[in-house]
């Protein structure tokens, strides 16, 4: 008998989905870290991609982006220590652009 969590990485590797699985884990890990360490920003930002050793994050509003920048070293350290994270060296934050008014 095997746990499903132990089967998924091997199945992802065989299907060529290792990168997607790693990115999905990173996204979930980042959301959990933000919820724990910067609760006011939870739900107002998201990890949109891993770019080498950089985390690219989108914030909904400038104040959230600023808070993430201020807490960047703490977030990077926590992300690097988390099971689903990586040892990233840079946190790049962009503010989401609003679409045209309807």
ABEGO torsion letter per residue (X at the ends): XBBAAAAAAAAAAAAGAAAAAAAAAAAAAAAAAAAAABAAABGABBBABBBEABBBBBBABAAAAAAAAAAAAAAAAAAAABAABBBBABBBBBBBBBBBBX
